[in-house]
Amino acid sequence: MASIKEIEVKVLEVDRASLEQKILDLGGHKEFESEFFAILFDDADGSIQAAGNLLRLRKEQDGVKLTYKQTVSTGLAKIMDEHETAVDDFEVMRQILASLGYREGLSLRKNRAQFSLDGQHLVFDKYFDELEHIPEFLEIEAQSEEALLALIKRLGIEREQTRPWNTRDLMQYYQKK
């Protein structure tokens, strides 16, 4: 199990090809590209989502993970305490969560391409299915807000282009467009 502080922002409607090249030119490297599938869960009264937190079961390229994220701050960046553990069987864990009274919410399928630069993670996400109308975006995750700002600057991204948003914020934004 891993517990970390997640510090990240999203950059909307990016030109992936040019940003990918910039990441590589700055010494970054591609770690993987893969399809992910996740289900978000909540309790009966919706208090997990209402508090801005997240309970997620996700199939990734290297296995299955159960993750709980608790919001710390949404100022400059989205900062969350993240607790994550590997799970052997997606369907069994899904049944366990249902048996404990958790309800399935949003199901998400996306393509993720992850890069690493200066020890920070940069991921390009593109949703499928009912969220395919959301354009591909870049998520930048750093070890501190200072490192995040420095990386944004190195990439030539204006601070005003970044958003401390979660998936539901993205959905609301693109629902209005």
C-alpha positions in Angstrom: 0.0 0.0 0.0 1.2 3.5 -0.8 0.2 6.7 0.9 1.3 9.9 -0.8 0.4 13.5 -1.2 -0.8 14.1 -4.8 -0.2 17.6 -6.1 -1.5 18.2 -9.6 -3.1 20.4 -12.2 -4.8 19.9 -15.5 -4.0 21.8 -18.7 -7.0 21.7 -21.1 -7.2 21.2 -24.8 -3.5 20.7 -25.4 -1.5 20.1 -28.5 -0.2 16.7 -27.5 2.4 16.3 -30.3 4.2 19.5 -29.6 4.1 19.1 -25.8 5.3 15.5 -26.0 8.2 16.7 -28.1 9.0 19.5 -25.6 9.0 16.9 -22.8 11.4 14.7 -24.7 13.6 17.7 -25.7 13.8 18.7 -22.0 15.1 15.2 -21.1 11.9 13.5 -20.2 10.9 10.0 -21.3 7.7 8.1 -22.0 7.0 5.5 -19.3 3.9 3.9 -20.9 0.7 4.3 -22.9 -2.3 2.1 -22.0 -6.0 2.0 -21.6 -7.4 2.3 -18.1 -10.9 1.4 -16.8 -12.2 2.8 -13.4 -15.4 2.8 -11.4 -16.0 5.5 -8.8 -17.8 4.5 -5.7 -19.7 6.4 -3.0 -21.6 5.6 0.1 -25.4 5.6 0.2 -25.7 9.3 1.2 -23.1 10.5 -1.3 -20.8 11.9 1.3 -17.5 10.8 -0.3 -18.2 12.8 -3.5 -19.9 15.7 -1.5 -16.7 16.1 0.5 -14.6 16.3 -2.7 -13.1 12.9 -2.0 -12.8 9.8 -4.2 -13.0 6.0 -3.9 -11.9 4.3 -7.1 -11.4 0.8 -8.3 -9.2 0.8 -11.4 -7.8 -1.7 -14.0 -4.4 -0.5 -15.2 -1.8 -1.9 -17.5 0.0 -3.6 -14.6 -3.0 -4.8 -12.5 -5.9 -3.6 -10.3 -5.7 -0.8 -7.7 -8.1 0.4 -5.0 -7.6 4.1 -4.3 -9.0 6.6 -1.7 -8.2 10.2 -2.2 -9.0 12.9 0.4 -9.0 16.5 -0.7 -6.6 18.7 1.2 -6.7 21.9 -1.0 -7.8 23.1 -4.4 -6.0 26.5 -4.6 -3.1 26.7 -7.0 -3.2 22.9 -7.5 -5.4 20.1 -6.5 -3.8 18.5 -3.4 -5.0 15.2 -2.1 -3.9 12.6 0.4 -3.9 9.4 -1.7 -4.0 5.9 -0.2 -3.7 3.1 -2.8 -3.2 -0.6 -2.7 -3.0 -3.4 -5.3 -6.0 -5.8 -5.5 -5.8 -9.3 -7.0 -9.3 -9.4 -8.6 -11.3 -6.4 -10.0 -14.7 -8.2 -9.9 -14.2 -9.6 -6.4 -13.2 -6.2 -5.1 -16.2 -4.7 -6.9 -18.5 -7.2 -5.1 -16.8 -6.5 -1.7 -17.4 -2.8 -2.1 -21.1 -3.4 -3.1 -21.5 -5.8 -0.1 -20.2 -3.1 2.2 -22.9 -0.7 0.9 -20.9 1.3 -1.5 -22.7 2.3 -4.7 -21.2 2.4 -8.2 -21.1 5.8 -9.7 -19.2 7.0 -12.7 -17.5 4.5 -14.9 -14.5 5.8 -16.8 -12.5 4.4 -19.7 -9.5 6.4 -21.0 -6.2 6.2 -22.8 -3.3 7.4 -20.7 0.2 8.2 -21.9 2.6 8.9 -19.0 5.9 10.7 -19.2 8.5 11.5 -16.5 10.5 14.7 -16.4 12.7 15.7 -13.5 11.1 13.1 -11.3 7.6 14.5 -12.0 4.8 12.8 -13.9 3.0 14.2 -16.9 0.1 12.3 -18.3 -2.0 12.8 -21.4 -5.6 11.5 -20.9 -8.3 11.0 -23.5 -11.6 9.6 -22.3 -13.8 7.2 -24.3 -17.5 6.4 -24.3 -19.9 8.9 -22.7 -16.9 11.3 -21.9 -15.3 11.2 -25.3 -16.5 14.8 -25.9 -13.9 16.0 -23.4 -10.8 16.9 -25.4 -7.4 15.3 -24.6 -5.8 17.1 -21.7 -2.5 17.1 -19.8 -2.2 16.4 -16.1 1.0 17.4 -14.4 1.8 15.9 -11.0 4.7 17.1 -8.9 6.2 16.6 -5.5 5.5 20.2 -4.4 3.7 23.3 -5.6 7.1 24.9 -6.2 8.2 21.9 -8.4 4.8 22.1 -10.2 5.2 25.8 -11.0 8.8 25.3 -12.2 7.7 22.5 -14.5 4.8 24.4 -15.9 7.2 27.3 -16.7 9.8 25.0 -18.3 7.0 23.6 -20.6 6.0 27.1 -21.6 2.5 26.8 -20.2 0.9 29.9 -18.7 -0.2 29.5 -15.1 -3.7 30.7 -16.2 -4.0 27.7 -18.5 -3.9 25.3 -15.5 -6.9 24.0 -13.5 -6.9 22.3 -10.1 -9.8 20.2 -11.2 -11.0 16.6 -10.8 -13.0 14.6 -13.3 -16.3 15.9 -12.2 -15.1 19.5 -12.7 -14.0 18.6 -16.2 -17.5 17.1 -16.9 -19.2 20.2 -15.7 -17.0 22.5 -17.7 -17.5 20.6 -20.9 -21.2 20.1 -20.3 -21.6 23.9 -20.4 -19.5 24.4 -23.6 
